[in-house]
Amino acid sequence: MVIDTKVEASTLRKTKTFVLIVYVVLVVVIATFIRIDTIDKAKDTAYKFMICGSLSVFFLLFYWFQYNMKYTYLYFSNNSKNFVIKFYSMQLFWGKPRTIEIPKTSFVKYDIVMGFLGKRDSLVLYQKTPKGIAKYPPISLTLLSKKQKIELERALIS
């Protein structure tokens, strides 16, 4: 079985880029071209500042939410004798690709940990090693659909 979030990751990148472009265009248009009919030039500038400030707050809240969700591209395969998980963070400047390969014979268990207001799921894997049980760092499952999460759990159980 293979789970790949390539389409979801692409859609997320496009959405974030679109929001950034819309924000920049709106701020430039409001600041440069929109004239608010006031007698006082200072009031006109203050209104523009308030509108651009409000847009900036919404934009920053959107990106703060995206940052805290810790979206991660995920590829999971269990077709061989190993569990293969390839993943990378979708956060800006954090997208270093990583791979975890665990033989099914040394796989011990997994945990799904909830985070960020119950909206972010993370997968923690455990593997038996000669020195004891190794715990891998959490991998965000936020980009997976509910169906994909169920399939992932079934694959890890069997």
N, C-alpha and C positions, 0 to 999 in steps of 0.2 A: 504494500500500500504506500502511496505517495501523497503527501500534502504539500502544496506549493502556494504561497501567497503572492506570487508575482503580479497578478492582476490587481489585487487589493493594494499592494505597495505602489504600483504605478498610479492607480487612481488617487491615492493619498498624496503622492508627490505633485500630481497635476492640480489637485485641490489647493494645496498649500501655495503653489506657484500662482494659481489664479487669484487667490485671496491677496497675495502680496502685490500683484500687478493692479488689481482693482483698488486697493488701498492707495498705492502710489499715484495712480491716475486721478482718483477722487481728490486727494490732497492737493495735487498740482492744479487741477481744474478749479477747485474752490479757492485756493490761494491766489490764482492768477486771473482767471477769467470771470468768475461769478462776482457780480456787483450787487451788494445788498443795499437797497435804497434807504439810505439814511442821509440826513443832512450833515451829520458830523463824520468826518473821515476816521476819527479815532474809534467811533462806535462800529463802523464798517469793519475795521481791522479786528476789533474785539469780538464781533460776531463770527468772523472767519476763524479766529483763533479758537473760539469755543467749539465750533463745528469740527475743525481739524483735530482739536484735542479729544473730543468725544470719539471720533473715528479712530484715533490712535489708541485710546483706552480699549475699544472693542477689538482692535487688531492685536494688541498686546495680550488681552485675555484669551483670544483664540490661540495664539502661539504658546502662551503659558499652559493652556489645557493640552495642546498637542505635545508639548515637552513633557508634561507629567504623565501622559498616557504611555510614554516610552514605546511607541510603535516599533515593531521589529519585523523585518522580512524573515520568513521562516520556510525552510524546505526540510521535510521529514520523510525518511524512507526506512522501511523495515523489511525490504524484499530479500535481503541476504542474511547472513548469520549475525549481522550487526544492526544496531539502530544508528542511523546516520542523520544528524541534525546540522544543517547549515543555516546560519543566521547572521544578520547584521542590523545594527540600530539604524532607524530612519531619522534620528536626530541629526541636526546640522553638525558636521565635523566629527561625528562619532561612528560613522559607517564602516568600521573595519570588519571585513568578513571573517567569520570564525566557523570552525567545524568541530563537532563532537562526534566521535565514533565509539560506541560502547558495544562490546560483544554481548549478545543476548544471554550468554552463560554467566557473565559477571554483573549483569544488571540486577540491582537489589530492589529499588522502589522509586517512586516519584511522588512529589507533592505539588499541589497547585495552591499557590499563595495569592490571596487577594490584596490589593493595594489601591491607593488613590481613590478614596470614597467608594470602594467596592466596584470600581469600573475597570481596573487593570488586573488581569490574571497573569501570573508568572509561573513557569514550570521549573521545578528544581529536581534534578536527577541525581541518583545515588548509584555508585558503582563499587563493587568489591575489588580491592587491590591487595597486594601482598602486605601492605602496611596497615590495612584496615579498610574502612568504608570512606570513599571519597565523595564529597558533596560538590556538585557543579554550581557555578553562579546562576542566579535566576535568569530565565529566558522569557521575555514578554510574549504573551499569547493574545494580546489585545487585537491584533489585526485578523485573527482567525474568526470565522463564523462559528455559530453555535454547533452546527453540524460537524465542522472540521475539528472542533475541540472534542466532541464526543468520539469521533473516529480516532483521534490521537490517543485519547484515554484507553479506548478498546485495544489499540495496537500495543500500548505499553503494558496493559494487563496480560495480554496473551503471550 
